[in-house]
Amino acid sequence: MVGVVLIAMSTFVLVALVLKTLSWEGAPPFVRIQLGVACALVVLVTVFLANIAFLAVPRMRFHVGARRFELRTVFTAKEWPTASLRARRHDARFGIRLFGTSIPGFKTGWFMVDGKKTLVHATGDSGVLLEGDTRVFLTPDDPEGMLRSLGLAGATIEPGPRPGA
């Protein structure tokens, strides 16, 4: 909630700057227009990042069904047969972002994780690593429950680091 208030306040300040810039009487018209457009773009980027930060994270969904694992985000939906997956607890060491979004507390897209190309949908560094045709790192609310569900659906569960170790 604090983040939403801070985003709203910063957006208000940026809108005030845009309005002030557009009414700046000492500048030639083309300068006012360029500054106004630049300020408007800053406002749009701020609002876009706020939407990603506060709307995309709650919409990440993981579902283990009959022999299938499904991952849904705001932008994509992917699924894999559980029989082809190996799953374990994992503490990720993130490297280079290959394609995606990385803001504090939220990573989504393709990253180098532990030196390997990995599809990441995470809100932290400790979670579940799925390996199969695609390497996927996730941070579910209940990692142990997710591993149990994956095991019951046919995935191979491997030992990983103990929680808190």
NUVEXMI-651302 format. One record per residue: z, y, x of N, C-alpha, C in turn; residue number from 1; residue in one letter. Coordinates in steps of 0.001 Angstrom, whole numbers. Each point is the difference from the previous one (the first is absolute). Example, Ala and Ser with C-alpha at 12.3 -4.5 7.8 and 13.67 -1.06 7.14 Angstrom:
# NUVEXMI-651302
{miro {7800 -5690 13190} {0 1190 -890} {0 1200 900} 1 "A"}
{miro {-720 1050 -350} {60 1190 820} {730 1090 -770} 2 "S"}
//
This chain:
# NUVEXMI-651302
{miro {0 -1196 818} {0 1196 -818} {0 1258 860} 1 "M"}
{miro {756 -30 1088} {41 1143 909} {-1393 274 551} 2 "V"}
{miro {-747 -1066 327} {-1354 160 518} {-917 687 -995} 3 "G"}
{miro {138 -343 -1285} {-831 616 -1031} {305 1495 -83} 4 "V"}
{miro {1284 358 70} {394 1411 -49} {-556 745 1203} 5 "V"}
{miro {99 -598 1196} {-533 656 1198} {-1512 187 -88} 6 "L"}
{miro {-707 -1010 -485} {-1453 117 -165} {-326 1098 -1008} 7 "I"}
{miro {726 40 -1105} {-249 1025 -1016} {254 1394 570} 8 "A"}
{miro {1081 152 767} {304 1308 589} {-1058 410 1011} 9 "M"}
{miro {-418 -914 856} {-1008 350 999} {-1344 312 -662} 10 "S"}
{miro {-325 -713 -1065} {-1236 293 -730} {79 1386 -636} 11 "T"}
{miro {1159 349 -546} {184 1331 -583} {-195 1087 1056} 12 "F"}
{miro {576 -205 1178} {-154 970 1088} {-1470 114 400} 13 "V"}
{miro {-690 -1115 110} {-1413 40 370} {-855 694 -1060} 14 "L"}
{miro {299 -234 -1265} {-729 696 -1063} {259 1506 87} 15 "V"}
{miro {1240 381 274} {315 1425 162} {-781 597 1165} 16 "A"}
{miro {-128 -763 1097} {-789 486 1138} {-1468 169 -366} 17 "L"}
{miro {-535 -927 -775} {-1398 113 -435} {-179 1267 -830} 18 "V"}
{miro {897 213 -942} {-111 1189 -843} {150 1277 812} 19 "L"}
{miro {919 9 947} {190 1173 863} {-1251 244 846} 20 "K"}
{miro {-570 -1084 524} {-1203 123 827} {-1165 556 -800} 21 "T"}
{miro {-153 -475 -1225} {-1114 471 -830} {146 1467 -382} 22 "L"}
{miro {1230 509 2} {200 1404 -357} {182 887 1237} 23 "S"}
{miro {-230 -505 1196} {166 747 1242} {-1090 1069 65} 24 "W"}
{miro {400 1233 -188} {-956 1087 -163} {-608 484 1303} 25 "E"}
{miro {668 -199 1132} {-511 519 1261} {-1113 -823 611} 26 "G"}
{miro {-221 -1225 -492} {-991 -897 605} {-1333 94 -731} 27 "A"}
{miro {-1089 -216 735} {-1307 -46 -656} {-46 -1181 -983} 28 "P"}
{miro {-836 75 -1024} {-51 -1053 -1031} {-263 -1404 553} 29 "P"}
{miro {-910 -137 992} {-295 -1347 499} {1210 -616 696} 30 "F"}
{miro {843 832 646} {1212 -522 654} {994 -447 -1062} 31 "V"}
{miro {146 789 -1064} {907 -392 -1080} {-438 -1327 -619} 32 "R"}
{miro {-1298 -157 -192} {-503 -1240 -597} {259 -1185 926} 33 "I"}
{miro {-276 161 1297} {222 -1099 951} {1476 -368 83} 34 "Q"}
{miro {887 992 60} {1435 -289 53} {477 -636 -1304} 35 "L"}
{miro {-535 494 -1110} {371 -584 -1288} {-419 -1453 -112} 36 "G"}
{miro {-1204 -301 449} {-479 -1386 -28} {846 -869 926} 37 "V"}
{miro {323 504 1185} {833 -769 943} {1371 -285 -605} 38 "A"}
{miro {613 998 -610} {1311 -211 -626} {-104 -973 -1172} 39 "C"}
{miro {-1060 100 -773} {-189 -925 -1125} {-150 -1434 496} 40 "A"}
{miro {-720 -192 1100} {-143 -1340 571} {1341 -551 470} 41 "L"}
{miro {828 853 593} {1335 -436 425} {811 -453 -1208} 42 "V"}
{miro {-77 752 -1085} {717 -380 -1220} {-506 -1349 -514} 43 "V"}
{miro {-1310 -195 -36} {-558 -1255 -495} {408 -1189 864} 44 "L"}
{miro {-30 177 1302} {405 -1083 910} {1482 -314 -197} 45 "V"}
{miro {827 1018 -159} {1437 -210 -223} {239 -778 -1291} 46 "T"}
{miro {-681 384 -1051} {160 -695 -1280} {-509 -1439 105} 47 "V"}
{miro {-1116 -220 697} {-530 -1343 188} {990 -888 757} 48 "F"}
{miro {559 506 1099} {969 -791 768} {1265 -270 -808} 49 "L"}
{miro {415 972 -801} {1172 -217 -854} {-269 -1102 -1006} 50 "A"}
{miro {-1195 -18 -563} {-348 -1065 -945} {-4 -1357 663} 51 "N"}
{miro {-535 -81 1203} {18 -1276 720} {1435 -428 257} 52 "I"}
{miro {812 934 489} {1375 -336 370} {850 -409 -1192} 53 "A"}
{miro {-174 658 -1141} {906 -230 -1110} {-590 -807 -1146} 54 "F"}
{miro {-1302 -197 -6} {-601 -804 -1059} {-528 -1333 497} 55 "L"}
{miro {-545 -40 1208} {-609 -1231 499} {1038 -1052 354} 56 "A"}
{miro {1094 390 622} {1004 -976 428} {554 -793 -1181} 57 "V"}
{miro {395 643 -1107} {521 -799 -1117} {-1051 -897 -656} 58 "P"}
{miro {-1274 243 243} {-1051 -791 -638} {-466 -1180 839} 59 "R"}
{miro {588 -213 1174} {-322 -1207 774} {649 -1181 -722} 60 "M"}
{miro {-790 -997 -315} {505 -1177 -707} {-443 -1260 727} 61 "R"}
{miro {932 -943 122} {-293 -1308 564} {280 -1004 -1105} 62 "F"}
{miro {-893 -966 -161} {203 -1012 -1035} {-371 -1364 561} 63 "H"}
{miro {936 -936 -113} {-268 -1383 381} {-184 -772 -1296} 64 "V"}
{miro {-1204 -519 -189} {-299 -770 -1205} {-261 -1446 361} 65 "G"}
{miro {-589 -718 -936} {-335 -1400 229} {-1075 -94 1077} 66 "A"}
{miro {421 -350 1188} {-877 -206 1170} {-730 1260 468} 67 "R"}
{miro {436 1192 -410} {-658 1243 428} {1054 1047 336} 68 "R"}
{miro {-312 799 1009} {820 1172 317} {-858 1229 -243} 69 "F"}
{miro {525 957 -767} {-765 1197 -351} {736 1242 489} 70 "E"}
{miro {-765 926 558} {510 1281 476} {-761 1095 -738} 71 "L"}
{miro {722 864 -701} {-620 1118 -722} {583 1308 501} 72 "R"}
{miro {-881 963 243} {411 1346 356} {-712 962 -937} 73 "T"}
{miro {175 1286 218} {-692 995 -813} {-1504 -164 134} 74 "V"}
{miro {-466 -342 1205} {-1428 4 281} {-650 -1384 23} 75 "F"}
{miro {749 -1054 240} {-615 -1314 179} {797 -1111 -675} 76 "T"}
{miro {-663 -1133 -150} {648 -1236 -444} {-628 -1125 816} 77 "A"}
{miro {829 -786 664} {-489 -1120 807} {834 -1229 -338} 78 "K"}
{miro {-623 -1166 156} {769 -1229 -205} {-457 -1074 971} 79 "E"}
{miro {943 -906 298} {-237 -1084 941} {589 -1279 -581} 80 "W"}
{miro {-641 -1144 262} {614 -1270 -404} {1237 -259 869} 81 "P"}
{miro {1105 -349 -627} {1251 -171 757} {-63 -1178 961} 82 "T"}
{miro {-803 -1015 -303} {-80 -1163 890} {-552 374 1373} 83 "A"}
{miro {-749 1099 76} {-579 401 1287} {904 965 768} 84 "S"}
{miro {1201 300 -536} {866 1006 620} {1178 -622 741} 85 "L"}
{miro {329 627 1121} {1259 -249 706} {813 1280 -143} 86 "R"}
{miro {1266 -119 -380} {824 1184 -258} {1316 -101 758} 87 "A"}
{miro {501 1159 435} {1299 41 678} {543 1412 -8} 88 "R"}
{miro {1317 113 213} {621 1316 203} {-535 549 1311} 89 "R"}
{miro {-127 1340 73} {-565 586 1212} {474 1432 175} 90 "H"}
{miro {302 351 1241} {297 1389 365} {-1222 522 732} 91 "D"}
{miro {-754 879 -644} {-1296 446 514} {153 1047 1094} 92 "A"}
{miro {-892 -77 968} {-163 1045 1018} {-1380 598 -251} 93 "R"}
{miro {3 1159 -666} {-1265 632 -374} {-651 649 1206} 94 "F"}
{miro {-1313 -193 89} {-788 628 1052} {-924 1032 -614} 95 "G"}
{miro {-1241 -67 371} {-1001 976 -427} {-352 -197 -1474} 96 "I"}
{miro {-147 1105 -719} {-512 -50 -1371} {-1519 -91 99} 97 "R"}
{miro {-573 -1047 -541} {-1445 -182 36} {-676 704 -1172} 98 "L"}
{miro {582 -160 -1191} {-531 640 -1196} {1096 -35 -1056} 99 "F"}
{miro {381 1141 -500} {1019 19 -1027} {846 1250 63} 100 "G"}
{miro {1166 -92 -633} {912 1123 -115} {1335 -360 638} 101 "T"}
{miro {528 924 763} {1310 -199 593} {774 1300 -115} 102 "S"}
{miro {955 8 -930} {897 1132 -129} {1417 -559 95} 103 "I"}
{miro {990 822 302} {1354 -539 153} {434 -815 -1213} 104 "P"}
{miro {373 -1233 246} {472 -881 -1062} {-1080 -736 -761} 105 "G"}
{miro {-1257 108 420} {-1077 -665 -733} {-1210 -191 898} 106 "F"}
{miro {-449 -1229 108} {-1220 -315 741} {-853 -908 -866} 107 "K"}
{miro {-1273 317 -80} {-925 -865 -715} {-1352 55 696} 108 "T"}
{miro {-646 -1142 126} {-1296 -70 657} {10 -995 1141} 109 "G"}
{miro {-948 167 912} {-142 -904 1147} {656 617 1231} 110 "W"}
{miro {909 -759 599} {730 425 1184} {-18 -1121 1024} 111 "F"}
{miro {223 359 1252} {288 -1004 1016} {1502 -260 -79} 112 "M"}
{miro {383 -1215 -350} {1405 -394 -82} {196 -1132 984} 113 "V"}
{miro {870 212 963} {259 -992 1048} {-1282 -382 720} 114 "D"}
{miro {-909 961 147} {-1241 -220 732} {-1110 -672 -791} 115 "G"}
{miro {199 -206 -1315} {-1028 -658 -820} {-336 870 -1213} 116 "K"}
{miro {-1271 -27 -398} {-441 765 -1163} {666 -565 -1252} 117 "K"}
{miro {675 886 -751} {808 -431 -1136} {-155 970 -1165} 118 "T"}
{miro {-136 -551 -1200} {16 811 -1212} {1464 276 -332} 119 "L"}
{miro {354 1279 -103} {1403 390 -175} {175 752 -1315} 120 "V"}
{miro {1030 -387 -741} {479 743 -1172} {1514 -24 121} 121 "H"}
{miro {561 1027 644} {1404 -70 389} {720 1321 -171} 122 "A"}
{miro {1298 -117 -245} {881 1162 -47} {1028 -51 1127} 123 "T"}
{miro {-152 -946 915} {918 -130 1126} {-586 -915 1059} 124 "G"}
{miro {842 -355 982} {-454 -834 1113} {379 -1471 -153} 125 "D"}
{miro {903 -310 -923} {456 -1373 -177} {-490 -514 -1350} 126 "S"}
{miro {-712 -1132 31} {-548 -512 -1253} {-498 -1418 133} 127 "G"}
{miro {-1116 -282 -663} {-590 -1337 -32} {-1412 86 573} 128 "V"}
{miro {-294 -928 897} {-1332 -87 594} {-691 -1228 -568} 129 "L"}
{miro {-1197 218 -570} {-824 -1092 -509} {-1174 -164 948} 130 "L"}
{miro {-255 -1239 401} {-1133 -271 888} {-878 -1060 -635} 131 "E"}
{miro {-1282 266 17} {-1013 -889 -537} {-1345 549 446} 132 "G"}
{miro {-937 101 -931} {-1272 646 327} {219 1448 407} 133 "D"}
{miro {955 653 -655} {367 1382 290} {1482 34 328} 134 "T"}
{miro {361 823 942} {1407 193 356} {525 1164 -834} 135 "R"}
{miro {1107 -220 -759} {534 1011 -916} {1487 169 272} 136 "V"}
{miro {436 1270 152} {1424 303 159} {453 807 -1206} 137 "F"}
{miro {1070 -464 -667} {517 623 -1212} {1501 218 116} 138 "L"}
{miro {525 932 -780} {1445 211 -47} {488 -94 -1444} 139 "T"}
{miro {135 -1213 -517} {498 -150 -1376} {1487 343 -84} 140 "P"}
{miro {478 300 -1216} {1425 294 -198} {865 -1212 335} 141 "D"}
{miro {-502 -1196 -297} {744 -1236 250} {-858 -944 849} 142 "D"}
{miro {24 181 1331} {-850 -840 854} {296 -1498 -120} 143 "P"}
{miro {1278 -349 -88} {355 -1422 -99} {-507 -600 -1310} 144 "E"}
{miro {111 752 -1080} {-519 -457 -1294} {-1509 -169 31} 145 "G"}
{miro {-677 920 676} {-1451 -101 113} {-391 -1238 802} 146 "M"}
{miro {717 -255 1089} {-287 -1195 806} {243 -1273 -800} 147 "L"}
{miro {1083 -38 -800} {258 -1169 -856} {-1145 -207 -990} 148 "R"}
{miro {-440 1090 -635} {-1097 -93 -978} {-1289 -468 659} 149 "S"}
{miro {-298 541 1189} {-1198 -425 721} {78 -1482 350} 150 "L"}
{miro {1182 -465 428} {180 -1414 328} {-214 -892 -1211} 151 "G"}
{miro {532 412 -1147} {-183 -778 -1229} {-1454 -17 -452} 152 "L"}
{miro {-760 1058 359} {-1410 90 -400} {-926 -678 1000} 153 "A"}
{miro {552 -565 1088} {-826 -771 921} {-207 596 1375} 154 "G"}
{miro {556 1173 276} {-143 590 1332} {925 -705 986} 155 "A"}
{miro {-365 43 1273} {837 -541 1061} {966 1088 422} 156 "T"}
{miro {1297 -289 -81} {1011 983 387} {487 -347 1410} 157 "I"}
{miro {-127 958 906} {404 -208 1388} {1288 758 272} 158 "E"}
{miro {764 -449 991} {1224 742 337} {-355 1353 606} 159 "P"}
{miro {802 987 -304} {-184 1348 556} {1356 540 399} 160 "G"}
{miro {63 1274 363} {1292 560 397} {960 29 -1199} 161 "P"}
{miro {1279 -197 301} {1000 77 -1038} {170 1454 -426} 162 "R"}
{miro {213 253 -1317} {220 1367 -455} {1176 630 736} 163 "P"}
{miro {-197 1186 499} {1063 716 695} {173 -406 1450} 164 "G"}
{miro {-816 -942 488} {139 -451 1391} {-764 882 938} 165 "A"}
//
